[in-house]
Amino acid sequence: MSILPAGGPVSASWPEAAALLGALDGAMLRLMDELSTTMFCAKDVTGRYVAVNQVFVNRTSERSRRTVIGRRAEDLFVPELAEHYTVQDDVILATGRPLLRELELIRRPGGEPGWYLTSKVPVRVDGVVVGLVSVSEDLRTYDAADTTVSSLSRVVALLHDQLHRPVSVADMAEAAGCSPSTLERRIRKVFGLSPGQLVLRTRIDQAAALLTSTDLPIAEIAHCTGFYDQAAFTRTFGRLTGGTPAQYRRRSG
């Protein structure tokens, strides 16, 4: 099935979509349709989805592109996630600045949270932003049992043991038994993240677990997962998940 809107060329009644599709390469769109773990979408300046792949469709409650094309985030996702997407996209469309390799915790179909790495880039025609394209990669567990994974298991153990205090790249490299540059290559190979993003992912994972499995106050969870204060924790959690810690706790209750 094609990634392009069903029914052939976009109607003249939707000029924003026509402008965006005219700026996108057809071969690139067809390639995006072959991705199996990465969401892809193109959104016009009115906030409507112009092109999506099947992975994107699977993240919604819909079953086909036909029922997704032309709709907005609030029509397809839970309110907290829709608002998160809309705020991100509005900033990109207004400023023309891309969002690159943003780590996000998103609920997968079935309610299980999963980590994604998202990039969004504005699309211009004659210097004018006509929309954006977005990819969001599902960061599933690397399944190769080799020395790389073995060394990183010690890094992950260190991060869990020292969750309450800052852990430097040098600390992580020492635990892995390699140089900082080698450590970064290994972390990117296995997790698709930078060392700093891995630290943040570990902290947010633990915070999410505490929010859903305990009645600890949010301020205490912030402290024991290494955040300066509750406000800093709430800002970071909201940026990565699209909702506040309190909202996350309520949805998981």
Residue pairs with C-beta under 8 A, 6 or more apart in sequence:
1 33
1 54
1 65
2 30
2 33
3 29
3 30
3 32
3 33
3 40
3 51
3 52
3 53
3 65
4 21
4 26
4 29
4 51
5 17
5 21
5 50
5 51
5 65
5 69
5 70
6 65
6 66
6 69
9 18
10 17
10 18
10 21
10 50
12 18
14 48
14 70
16 44
16 45
16 46
16 48
16 50
16 130
16 131
17 44
17 48
17 50
17 70
19 44
19 125
19 130
19 131
20 42
20 43
20 44
20 45
20 50
20 123
20 130
20 131
21 42
21 50
21 51
22 125
23 123
23 124
23 125
23 130
23 131
24 42
24 51
24 123
24 133
29 42
29 51
32 40
32 51
32 53
32 135
33 40
33 53
33 54
35 53
35 55
35 135
36 55
37 55
37 137
37 138
37 140
38 53
38 55
38 135
38 136
38 137
38 138
39 53
39 55
39 56
39 59
39 116
39 134
39 135
39 136
39 137
39 138
40 51
40 52
40 53
40 55
40 56
40 133
40 134
40 135
41 49
41 51
41 52
41 53
41 56
41 133
41 134
42 49
42 50
42 51
42 52
42 123
42 131
42 132
42 133
42 134
43 49
43 50
43 89
43 131
43 132
43 133
43 134
44 50
44 130
44 131
45 93
45 129
45 130
45 131
47 72
47 73
47 86
47 89
47 90
48 70
48 71
48 72
49 68
49 69
49 70
49 71
49 72
49 76
50 69
50 131
51 69
52 65
52 68
52 69
54 65
56 68
57 63
57 64
57 65
57 68
58 109
59 77
59 106
59 108
59 109
60 68
60 76
60 77
61 76
62 68
62 76
68 76
72 82
72 86
73 81
73 82
73 83
73 85
73 86
73 89
74 82
74 83
74 86
76 82
77 85
78 107
80 241
80 242
80 243
80 247
80 251
81 106
81 107
81 242
81 243
83 242
84 241
84 242
84 243
85 242
88 99
88 102
88 120
89 120
89 132
89 134
91 97
91 99
92 98
92 99
92 120
92 121
92 122
92 132
93 122
93 129
93 131
93 132
96 122
96 124
96 129
97 122
98 119
98 120
98 121
98 122
99 118
99 119
99 120
100 119
101 117
101 118
101 119
101 194
101 197
102 117
102 118
102 119
103 115
103 116
103 117
103 118
103 193
103 197
103 200
103 201
103 240
104 115
104 116
104 117
104 118
104 136
104 240
104 241
104 242
105 113
105 114
105 115
105 116
105 204
105 205
105 208
105 240
105 241
106 113
106 114
106 115
106 116
106 136
106 241
106 242
107 113
107 114
108 114
108 138
113 208
113 241
114 138
114 139
114 140
115 138
115 139
115 201
116 136
116 137
116 138
116 139
117 136
117 137
117 139
117 192
117 193
118 134
118 135
118 136
118 137
119 134
119 135
119 136
120 132
120 133
120 134
121 132
121 133
121 134
122 129
122 131
122 132
123 129
123 130
123 131
123 132
123 133
124 130
137 192
139 191
139 192
139 193
142 149
142 189
142 190
142 191
148 186
148 189
148 190
149 190
151 176
151 177
151 178
151 186
152 176
152 186
152 187
152 190
152 191
154 175
154 176
154 177
155 172
155 175
155 176
155 183
155 187
155 198
156 202
157 175
158 167
158 171
158 172
158 175
159 167
159 172
159 198
159 199
159 202
160 202
160 206
162 171
163 202
163 203
163 206
163 224
163 225
163 226
164 223
164 224
164 225
164 226
165 226
166 226
167 199
169 180
169 183
169 184
169 195
169 196
170 180
172 180
172 183
172 195
173 179
173 180
173 182
173 183
176 182
176 183
176 186
178 186
183 195
184 194
184 195
187 193
187 194
187 195
187 198
188 194
191 197
191 198
191 201
193 201
200 236
200 240
203 225
203 226
203 227
204 225
204 236
204 237
204 240
204 241
206 225
207 221
207 222
207 225
207 233
207 237
207 245
208 241
208 248
210 216
210 221
210 224
210 225
211 218
211 221
211 245
211 248
211 249
211 252
212 248
212 249
212 252
212 253
214 221
216 224
218 230
218 233
218 234
218 245
218 246
218 249
219 229
219 230
221 233
221 245
222 229
222 230
222 232
222 233
222 234
223 229
225 233
227 233
227 236
233 245
234 244
234 245
237 243
237 244
237 245
237 248
238 244
241 248
243 251
